[in-house]
Amino acid sequence: MGGLGKMLKTSNGRVVSCACLRISQRLLGLALALLCLLLTPSYSHAADRTWNGGTSTAWALAANWTGGLPGAADRAIIPTGLARYPIVSASTTIDRLQVNGTGTVTINTGITLTVDGGAGSPVLDGTGTVISNGTGLLSVNVAASRTLVRTNLTVGNLTINSGAANNLVIANGTTFNVTGNLTITSGDLEIGSGGGAATLDVNGNLTITDELNAAGTNAVIRVGGNWTQPGIFAAGTNSTVIFDGAAAQVVNITQGTAGNEDFEFVQVTNPAGVTVTNGGNGDWNIADNLTVDGGLLILNDTTDVAVDVFVLNGGTITANQDFDVQDDLSITGGTVTLNDVSTVNDDLMVDNGTLTVSATGTLTSVDNLTLTTGGQAVFNGNS
């Protein structure tokens, strides 16, 4: 036993060497350390993976990335000024996405690029472009409140699915361009914050299933497609909604209470027509001015404008339901046709335009009616 060094007798009478005891203690320490590691909650440590496009346009090819293929815990960075840019041809998940300058990411039809934003803000960054081919989709699935975007990024089809309790913010001073459809499935998408202003520009359809919040003062929302609202639109302070499509648009508000159909400023510039309906629910309330500038507005919903209405440059309003203007109605080179009960509570001015009250319509409570050169008013109803 001399080779084992100093010996110790244990409480049960066994004899062990000190060397064996030290080895056992070390093994026990390693085992405890491993156990602690296994029991400690895992946290994502996001890494930056930068596209180089050295081999091809395939997103899923690791050789096209510096640092390796981005995974669910990583930020994918797309630089500006490259010859080849990534095409996503299989659905995948990353943590954050930054597309710089002339950089692009193309999502093929039927494919979803999911960004989960677990590592922090902003979830989307850069001034580049995310292109959606067909039904290709960028899906933001963030289980926390985050800054969604802080730069003038352009994306294609976009879905927000962040959970009802979470807010995603378009940072003040940002114009966020959505060239496809925007669907807010879950969560609160906020345009600006506090006293700041931001712009959301949607070329396609806007569907609000949860909430769109014009949280920043003077927020601007431009919509080129249909506005479908089974959820909530919070108009905030001095926000402006502009319907500027080239094809016919429909505004369909089915949320169910008039209080969630309030808008602030509204502008219509679409000559192909914007038709407003609400599926039989409450009125469409405009808390400030309604301006129809060269566009066509068809009101199939009872509409209450709290301040002024301006119809300009060949613009047209056709009111097929009650139309109530709390202050002035000014028609300058435009046309207004009233087919139901209508009220103008202050001045009515027609300058080189036409006001028509049809046989089914009425117009009451006008303080002053002013017709200037080229202006005409035709009353076929009980006015």
FENZISUL-V520998 format. One record per pair of residues at least 12 apart in sequence whose ideal C-beta (glycine too) atoms are under 8 Angstrom apart, sorted by the first residue. I is the first residue (numbers start at 1). GAP is how many residues later the second one is. Records with the same first field share a line. If there is no record, write none. Layout:
I=GAP + GAP
This chain:
1=16
4=13 + 15 + 16
5=12 + 13 + 14
6=12
8=13
44=28 + 29 + 51 + 74 + 75
45=28
46=27 + 28 + 29 + 49 + 50 + 72 + 73 + 74
47=20 + 26 + 27 + 28
48=19 + 26 + 27 + 29
49=16 + 17 + 18 + 19 + 20 + 21 + 25 + 26 + 27 + 28
50=15 + 16 + 17 + 27 + 29
51=13 + 14 + 15 + 25 + 26 + 27 + 28 + 31 + 34 + 35 + 52
52=12 + 13 + 14 + 30
53=29 + 30 + 31 + 32 + 33
56=28
57=27 + 28 + 29 + 30
58=28 + 29 + 31
59=27 + 28 + 29 + 30 + 31 + 33 + 46
60=28 + 29 + 30 + 32
64=20 + 22
70=24 + 25
71=22 + 23
72=21 + 22 + 23 + 44
73=22 + 45 + 46
74=20 + 21
75=19 + 20 + 21 + 22 + 23 + 44
76=18 + 20 + 21 + 22
77=21 + 23
78=19 + 20 + 21 + 22 + 25 + 26 + 27 + 48 + 50
79=21 + 22 + 24
80=20 + 21 + 22 + 23 + 48
81=20 + 21
82=21
85=18 + 19 + 20 + 21
86=19 + 20
87=19 + 21
88=17 + 18 + 19 + 20 + 23 + 25 + 48
89=19 + 22
90=21
91=20 + 21 + 22 + 23
92=21 + 22
93=21 + 22 + 23
94=19 + 20 + 21 + 22
95=20 + 21 + 22 + 23 + 24
96=19 + 21 + 23 + 24 + 26 + 27 + 28 + 29
97=16 + 18 + 26 + 27 + 28 + 33 + 41
98=26 + 27 + 28
99=26 + 27 + 28 + 29 + 30 + 31 + 54
100=26 + 27 + 28
101=25 + 26 + 27
102=26
103=23 + 25 + 26
104=24 + 25 + 26 + 27
105=23 + 24 + 25 + 26
106=24 + 25 + 27 + 30
107=23 + 24 + 25 + 26 + 29 + 30 + 31 + 49
108=25 + 26 + 28
109=24 + 25 + 26 + 27
110=24 + 25 + 26
111=25 + 26
112=24 + 25 + 26 + 27
113=17 + 23 + 24 + 25 + 26
114=25 + 26 + 27
115=23 + 24 + 25 + 26 + 27
116=24 + 25 + 26 + 27
117=23 + 24 + 25 + 27 + 29
118=24 + 25 + 26
120=26
121=25 + 26 + 29
122=24 + 25 + 26 + 27 + 28 + 29 + 49
123=17 + 19 + 23 + 24 + 25 + 26 + 45
124=16 + 24 + 25 + 29 + 31
125=24 + 25 + 26 + 28
126=25 + 27
127=24 + 25 + 26
128=25 + 26
129=24 + 25 + 26
130=23 + 24 + 25 + 26
131=25
132=23 + 24 + 25 + 47 + 48
135=22
136=20 + 21
137=19 + 20 + 21 + 22
138=17 + 18 + 19 + 20 + 21
139=19 + 20 + 22
140=18 + 19 + 20 + 21 + 22 + 28
141=20 + 21
142=20 + 21 + 24 + 26 + 45
143=19 + 20 + 23
144=18 + 22
145=21 + 22 + 23 + 24
146=16 + 20 + 21 + 22 + 23
147=21 + 22 + 24
148=12 + 20 + 21 + 22 + 28 + 41
149=21 + 22 + 25 + 27
150=21 + 24
151=23
152=22 + 23 + 24 + 25
153=23 + 24
154=23 + 24 + 25
155=21 + 22 + 23 + 24 + 25
156=22 + 23 + 24
157=21 + 23 + 24 + 25 + 47
158=20 + 22 + 23 + 24 + 25
159=23 + 24 + 26
160=22 + 23 + 24 + 25 + 26 + 27 + 29 + 50
161=24 + 25 + 26
162=24 + 25
163=23 + 24
164=22 + 23 + 46
166=21 + 22
167=20 + 21 + 22 + 23 + 46
168=19 + 20 + 21 + 22
169=21 + 23 + 24 + 46
170=19 + 20 + 21 + 22 + 28 + 30
171=21 + 22 + 25 + 27
172=20 + 21 + 22 + 24 + 25 + 26 + 44
173=23 + 24 + 25
174=24 + 25
175=23 + 24 + 26
176=22 + 23 + 24 + 25
177=24 + 26
178=22 + 23 + 24 + 25 + 26
179=24 + 25
180=23 + 24
181=21 + 23 + 24 + 25 + 26 + 44
182=18 + 20 + 22 + 23 + 24 + 25
183=24 + 26
184=23 + 24 + 25 + 26 + 27 + 28 + 47
185=24 + 25
186=23 + 24
187=23 + 24
188=22 + 23 + 24 + 25
189=22 + 23 + 24
190=23 + 25 + 26
191=21 + 22 + 23 + 24 + 25 + 28 + 29 + 30 + 45 + 48
192=22 + 23 + 24 + 25 + 26 + 27
193=22 + 23
194=21 + 22 + 23
195=21 + 22
196=20 + 21
197=19 + 20 + 21 + 22 + 23
198=18 + 21 + 22
199=20 + 21 + 22 + 23
200=19 + 20 + 21 + 22
201=21
202=19 + 20 + 21 + 22 + 23
203=21 + 22
204=20 + 21
205=20 + 21 + 22 + 23
206=17 + 19 + 20 + 21 + 22
207=21 + 22
208=19 + 20 + 21 + 22 + 23 + 24 + 25
209=21 + 22
210=21 + 22
211=20 + 21 + 22 + 23
212=19 + 20 + 21 + 22
213=20 + 21 + 23
214=19 + 20 + 21 + 22 + 23 + 25 + 50
215=19 + 21
216=20
217=19 + 20 + 21
218=19 + 20 + 21 + 22
219=17 + 20 + 21
220=19 + 20 + 22
221=18 + 19 + 20 + 21
222=20 + 22
223=18 + 19 + 20 + 21 + 22 + 26
224=20 + 21 + 22 + 25
225=20 + 24
226=23 + 24 + 25 + 26
227=16 + 22 + 23 + 24 + 25 + 26
228=22 + 24
229=22 + 23 + 24 + 25 + 26 + 32
230=24 + 25
231=24
232=23 + 28
233=27 + 28 + 29 + 30
234=26
235=27 + 28 + 29 + 52
236=28
237=27
238=26 + 27 + 50
239=24 + 25 + 26
240=24 + 25 + 26 + 27
241=22 + 23 + 24 + 25 + 26
242=24 + 25 + 26 + 27
243=23 + 24 + 25 + 26 + 27 + 31 + 52
244=23 + 25 + 26
245=25 + 27 + 29
246=24 + 26
247=25
248=22 + 24 + 25 + 26 + 27
249=21 + 23 + 24 + 25 + 26
250=24 + 25 + 26 + 27
251=23 + 24 + 25 + 26 + 33
252=25 + 26 + 27
253=23 + 24 + 25 + 26 + 28 + 31 + 48
254=24 + 25 + 27
255=26
256=25 + 26
257=24 + 25
258=23 + 24 + 25 + 27
259=23
261=17 + 20 + 21 + 22 + 23 + 24
262=23 + 24 + 25
263=21 + 22 + 23 + 24
264=22 + 23 + 24
265=21 + 23 + 24 + 25 + 26
266=20 + 23 + 24 + 25
267=24 + 25 + 26
268=22 + 23 + 24 + 25 + 27 + 28 + 29 + 47
269=24 + 25 + 26
270=25 + 26
271=23 + 24 + 25 + 43
272=24
273=22 + 23 + 24 + 25
274=21 + 22 + 23 + 24
275=23 + 25
276=21 + 22 + 23 + 24 + 25 + 27
277=23 + 24
278=23
283=18 + 19 + 20 + 21
284=15 + 17 + 18 + 19 + 20
285=18 + 19 + 21
286=17 + 18 + 19 + 20
287=19 + 20
288=18 + 19
289=16 + 18 + 19 + 20 + 21
290=15 + 18 + 19 + 20
291=18 + 19 + 21
292=17 + 18 + 19 + 20 + 23 + 24 + 25 + 42
293=17 + 19 + 20 + 22
294=18 + 19 + 20 + 21
295=20 + 21
296=19 + 20 + 22
297=18 + 19 + 20 + 21
298=20 + 22
299=18 + 19 + 20 + 21 + 22 + 24
300=20 + 21
301=20
302=19 + 20 + 21 + 22
303=16 + 18 + 19 + 20 + 21
304=20 + 22
305=19 + 20 + 21
306=20 + 21
307=19 + 20
308=17 + 19 + 20 + 21 + 22
309=16 + 19 + 20 + 21
310=20 + 22
311=18 + 19 + 20 + 21 + 23 + 24 + 25 + 42
312=20 + 21 + 22
313=19 + 20 + 21
314=19 + 20
315=18 + 19 + 20
316=18 + 19 + 20 + 21
317=17 + 18 + 19 + 20
318=18 + 19 + 21
319=17 + 18 + 19 + 20 + 21 + 23 + 42
320=19 + 20
321=19
322=18 + 19 + 20
323=15 + 17 + 18 + 19 + 20
324=18 + 19 + 21
325=17 + 18 + 19 + 20 + 21
326=19 + 20
327=18 + 19 + 20
328=16 + 18 + 19 + 20 + 21
329=15 + 18 + 19 + 20
330=17 + 19 + 21
331=18 + 19 + 20 + 22 + 23 + 24 + 44
332=17 + 19 + 20 + 21
333=18 + 19 + 20
334=19 + 20
335=18 + 19 + 20 + 21
336=17 + 18 + 19 + 20
337=19 + 21 + 24
338=17 + 18 + 19 + 20 + 23 + 24 + 25 + 43
339=19 + 21 + 22
340=20 + 21 + 22
341=20 + 21 + 23
342=15 + 19 + 20 + 21 + 22
343=20 + 21 + 22
344=19 + 21 + 22 + 23
345=20 + 22
346=21 + 22
347=19 + 20 + 21 + 22 + 23
348=18 + 20 + 21 + 22
349=20 + 21 + 23 + 26
350=19 + 20 + 21 + 22 + 25 + 26 + 27
351=21 + 22 + 23 + 24
352=20 + 21 + 22 + 23
353=21 + 22 + 23
354=21 + 22 + 23 + 24
355=21 + 22 + 23
356=21 + 22 + 24
357=20 + 21 + 22 + 23 + 24 + 26
358=22 + 23
359=21 + 22
360=21
361=19 + 20 + 22
362=19 + 20 + 21
363=16 + 18 + 20
364=19
